[in-house]
Amino acid sequence: MGLFKLKGFPGSGSFPHGIHPPDNKALSVNMAVEVMETPRTVTLPLLQHLGVPCKQIVKSGETVGYGQMVGKGEAFVSASLHAPIAGKVKRNTMVTLPNGRHLDAITIQAEGEQIPPERIWEEVKFTEWLRPMNSFSDYEPMDIVKKIQSSGIVGLGGAAFPTHVKVMPNDTRMIDTLIVNGCECEPYLTCDYRLMVEAPEAIVAGALLSGRAVSAREIVICVEDNKPEAIRRLQDAARQTVAQIVVLKTKYPQGSEKHLVKAVLGLEIPLGGLPADAAVAVSNVQTMATVARSIINDIPMTHRVISVSGRGICNPKNIFVPIGVSLAEVVDFCGGLTPDAARIISGGPMMGFSFSDLSAPVTKGASGLTVLTHEEVRRAEETHCVRCGRCVDACPMNLVPTRLALAARYNNPELAGQYHIRACVECGCCAYVCPAKLNLVQLIRAGKVQLNAWERR
């Protein structure tokens, strides 16, 4: 299977630098998506996206139905929140997410008749989203945008940026290309892969609708060449549509927006810029499936697919879960932790956050859990920097990670800013190749916080 550049795209199918870590996807890649039962309670933080928290519009003691809006995203960069179960609103609580943020949250206790979650998943897998040669021209762009906004859809690849902002028509900044990201380059995680295999029609339909909204001339769905079954299924679904499936070289972090644009189109996104500055919009495959369900079936975002993997979990799985279910229930659904489980990571091992409180809920941007064993954690014990320069060679952003980390360690935000610390995408390439196993990403994250505080003085 050749690279897409043979079809006329200017990119090379890859990008400079980067790494090739073991993908460890065999643990869950062949596990079909399982549907989690309706939980007794869900906890819904009012901020599950980049931007401004949504405003709670239900009161304690109020009864809500499935899909009812419980939090309204009133700001432009915000996202509404909907009940994933029917039940009664309980007293608000504070939750701590795996990334350390403390947030106000709505709690709903299940009551009354529930929509079977299997039916919700079957709606996602529905195969008749598409009609031959249908570009959804009967949908007006602004109607699509408004529906995405009212449905509370955000980027499901991890960043959780409100999707309506990305696809909003803009006369001053036109979008030529919509890139749909199906690379899923993070080790262990396979939720996007399973969705590409099991619900490719929904992904293609959502891409066509989003492309219609933003008036994109090209719609491309990108998959790494280590996922042949997903490529085949998407190609079958996209046949007789304007969407194109393009195959990229397998490398980490191929799924990063800036590197995806470079690989596909050969374009450099300016320092501090966004894909829109290069006339590109980028969205995730699971986001596109959610868009299709929202617009065609008039159903807001209430569930998502996550992966639970690693050698520290008894039964690695891909699961269709309601937003707000506790991570403890998710772990129990997978048979619990193994005796040698040592570290739980929200997301994958490269970009995820280690945490210990399993009472935290699944949020919209949560792609899954990775559980590592004691042996795997011991391999990462920190020593001393040997000035080898491997982190520089690996950095896909052409930064000097050790300089950024040292500036943060010695609390010098001005120096960190001069070294362009905000350009770091926190991909973890530097930490992966570091022979001293320095916690470079954690230091750089701390450095960004220091820089923000220093600038607010």
N, C-alpha and C positions, 0 to 999 in steps of 0.2 A: 504494500500500500504506500503510494508516494505521498510526499508532502504537498500541501495545498498550493505552494508557490507555482506548481506546474499549471495551475488554473489561472494564473495571472496576478496573484497577490504579491506585493513587493517584499514582504517579510521573508526571513530565512527559516522560519519555523522554530527559532530559539532566540536566545539573548546572551550577551557576554556574561562570563563568570557563572555563579551558581554552583550547585553541588548535586550529587547523586546518592542520597542516603538510602539505606534499605527501606522499601516501602512498607513492609510488614502487613500488607493488606490481605494476605492469604487467610488470616484468622477469621475474616468476616466477609470477604468479597463474594463468596458463593452463597451467603446466607440471605435468602429472600426476605423482604421486609415483613416483619411480624407486627400485628396490631395490638397495642396495649389497651387493656380494658379501661373503662371510665373510672377515674380515681374518686375517692370520697371527697377530697377537697383539692382546689387549685389555688395557687398564690401568684398573683399577676403584678409584678413591679410596674409602676407608672412610667418608667423609663427603660425601654428595651431596644433603643435605637440611638443613633447619633442625633444630637439636636436637643430640643426642648422637651421636657416631660409632658405627657398628655394630661389633660384635666379630668379628674374623676367626675362622672356624671350620674353615678348611682350612690344610694345611701345604705348604711348598715340596716339590715332587716328587710331590704327590698328583694323581691323575687325576680330573677332574670331568666330568660330563655337562651337556648343554644344560639350562638352567633350574635347576640344582642350587644350593642356597643356599651361598654362600661367606662371607657376613658376616651375622650375626644382630643385628637391632635389639633389644637387650635393654631399653633404657629406653622409657618410654611415648612420649616424643617422639623417635623414632628410626625408621629404616627399614632393613629387611634388603636384602641385595644378592645377586644371582643371576648365574650364569655365562651370558653371551649366546652362548657357543660351547662346544663340547666340546674338552677339551685337558688340558694338564699345567700345574699351578701352578708358576710360577717364583719366584725370590727377590723379595721385596717391594722396591718402589722408592718414592722420594719424587717427587711431581709438584707442579708449580705451575700452578694454574688461572688462567684469564684474570682473575679478580677479585683475584689476588695471593696467595691462600692456598696454603700449602705443606702437603701432606697425604700421609700414608702410603697406599700403594695396592697392591692385589693385581695381579699380572701373570699372564695365562693365555696359553699358546702353543697354537695350534690343533693338534690331533692327532686322527687317526681320522676316522670318518664324521661329517659335519656335516648338520644339518637344513637343507635349502635355504632361504635367507632369503625367497625368493619364496613359499614355502608359509606362512611365518610372517605375511607381509603379507596373503596371501589369507585367512588366518583373521581378520585385523582387518576386512577388507572383506566378510566373510561377511554375507549379506543377511537371513538367517532367524533373527536374534536374537530377534525379537519375534513374539508370537502375539496375535491380536486381543483387545483389552481386557485384556491381561495386565499386572498390576501387580506380578508376581513375589511374590504373597502366599504362595507355597509356600516361600519363603526366609525363615528367621528372621533378624531384624535383627542379633543378635550373631554369627551365623554369617557374615553378609556382612562385618561389621567384622573378624572374625578372619581371614577370607580376604584381605581387602585388606591387613591388617597383615602376614601371612605372605608376601604377594606383593611386598612392598617398594614399594608404589605411593605416589608423592608427587605434589604439584601440578606439572603439566607446563607451566604458563603462565610459569614463571620463578622463583617463590618457593620451590618444592620443599618445601612444608610437608607432613609425613606425612599422607596422606589419611585414614587410620583415625582420627586424632584429631578431624578435622572431622566425621566421620559417627558418632562414638561416641554412643550414646544417653545422655542425661543428664536425670535426673528433676528436677534443680534448675534447668536452663536449657534449656527446650524450644525446638525449632526448628520454626518455622511454614513457612518457605519455603526450598527449595533452588534457588539460582540457578546455572545453568550458563553460564559465560562463553565466548561465541563471538565476542566483539567484535574481538579481534586488532587493536587500534588502533595498535600500534607500526608505523612506516613500514618498508617493504621486506618484512617477514615475512609469509609466506603459508602456513605449514605447517598451522595450524589451519583455514584456509579450505579447503585441499585435503582435509583429513580430513572436514570438514562436507559437502563435495561428493561425496567418494568412499566414505565409510563412515558415513553419517548414522544407519543402524540401530544400529551399535555405540554411538554417542554416546547415542541415546535409551535403549537398553537399560541402559547404565551409569548414566544419570540416574535411571531408574526403580528400579534396585537401590539406588543411594545414597540416594534419597528414602525407600525402604522402610527402610533401615538407621536413618536419623535421624528417621523418623516424620514427615516433612514433609507438610503438608496441600497445599502448592502446589509444583509442579516446573515451573520456567520456564527455557527455553533462550534466551539473549539474543544477538541478532545485530544489528550495525549496518546501517543501511538502504543502505549502499553494497555489500552482498553479496547481491543478489537471488537468484542461483543457489543459494547456501548456504541461504537462507531457504526456497526452494521445496523443496529436497531434504529438509531437516529437517521441514518441514510434512508432506510425504508420509510420512516415516518415523514421525512422531508421531501420525498419524491413528489413531483408535480406541484411543489411550492417554490417560492422565491428564496427560501432559507437554504444556506449552503453549510455542509459539514466539512470542517477543515481539521486536518490531523497535524498535531505539533509534536516535536521531539520531547521525549520524557526528560524533564530536568526540574529540579526544585530551585526557586519558587515560580514555576511557570504560570501558576494561577494568580499571581500578583497582577493587579490591574496594569501597572506601568510596564511590566515585562511582557504581559500578554499583548498589549498594543504594539510593543517593539517586535515581538515574534510574528505577529500577523501582518502588520502594516509597515513595519520598518520605521515607525515614527517615535521620536523621543518626546515624552511629556515634560514640559518645563519644570525646573526646580520649584517646588511649592505649588505646582499646577495640578489640574485634574484632567482625566481623559477628555472631557468636553473641550478643553483648550486645544486638543488635536482633532476636534470634530468627531469624537468617538463617545459612545455610551457603552458601559460594560455592566453586565448583570449575570447572576448565577443561574444555573439550570433549574434549581429548586424554586428559585424566585419566579422563573418563567412559568413553571407548572402551577404555582399558586396564583399567578396573574390570570391564567386561562380559566381556572376554576372560579375565580372571583367574578370575572367579567361575563363568562358564558353561562355559568350556573347561579350567579348572584349570591355567592357565599363568601363571607370575609375570611381572613386568615385566623385559624384557630388551632391548627395542628401543623406538625412538620415531621420529617424523617431525620433521625439521628443515628449515629453509630456508637456502639459500646464495644470497645475492643481492647486488646492487650493481653499479655500472659498472666495478668493479675485478676482477670475476671473469669468466672467459671464457664460461662457460655457466651462468647462474643456474638453480638447480633446487630442487625439493622432494624430499628423500631419506628413505627408511626405513633407519635405521642401527642397528647394535648399540651399546648403551651401552659405552663404553670404547675405541671406535675412535679413532685419532688424528685431530686436525683437519687434519693434513697430508694424510692419505689422503682425507679429505673434499674438500679443495681440489683434489687431483689428480683425483678423480672428476668434478669440475666443470670440468675442462680447465685448471686452474691459474689463476694471477693474470695480469691484463693488464699490459703494460709500464708503464702509468701508475698502477698500484695503489699506494696510499700508506698506507692505514690499515685494519687488520683489527679488527673489533668483534665481540665475543661477544654475540649478541643483536642488537637493533636500535640505531639511532643515538641514540635518545632516552634509553634506560635502560641500554644495554649498556656493556661494558668494553673499552677499547682494549688490545690485547696484541700480542706479536710472536712468541711461542714456539708454533709449530704442532705441537709434539710433545705438547701438552696433549690430554687425551682428551675426547670427548663425554661429558657427565654427564647425569643424569636431567633436570635443570632447564635444559639447554641448548636454547634454541629455534632457534638457527641462527647463521649468520655473516653479517655485512654488510661488504663491502669497498668503501671509498671511494677515489676517485682524487685525484691531487695537486691538481687544480683545485677539487674539493669541499672538501678540507682547507684550502686557502689562503683560502677565504671565511670561515673561522672564526678568523682571527688576532685576538688580544686587543688591545684598546686601553684606554681609561680610562672608568670609570663617569661618566655624564652626569646622574645623579639624575633620570631621566625617569619612573620609577615603572611602567614597562611590566611588569616582573617581578611587581609586586604585583597589577596588573590581571589577569595571566594565571594566577597561582597558584590551583589548585583547592582548596588547603587553607587559603586566606585567611591566608597567612604573609607576612612581609616578607623575601624571599630575600636581599637585599643585606645586611641586618642579620645574618642567620645566617652568610653568607659572610665578612663582615668580622670577626665574633666568632671564627670559625675561623682566619682569616688571622693575627689577632693573638693567637691562643692564649688566648682568654678563654672557657673552657667554661662557667663559671658564667653568664655573660651569654647564651651560646648556649642554655643550658637555660631561662633566663627567657623567651627568645623562642620556646620550644617547638620546638627543632630536631628532636626525635624525631617530631614530627607530620609532617615532610616525607616524602613518599613517593618522592622522588628521580625524579620523572617527567620532569624536564628542560624543562618549559614555560618556566621563568624564563630558562634559558640560551638557549632557542630565540629568544625575543623580544628578548633583550638586544642593543641596537645596538652595544655595546662588546665583545660576544662574550666576556664574562667566564666563567670556568670555575666557575660557581656551584655546580653539582651536585658537582663534585669537592671543592670547598671545604667544602660541607655534609657530605659523607661523612667528610671528615677531622675536621670539628667533632664529629660523633657519636662518633668514636673518642676524641677528646680528652675529651669529656664522660664516657664510660665509664671512662677511666683516672682522671679527676679524682674520680669518685664512689667508685672502689675504693681511694683513698688511705687 
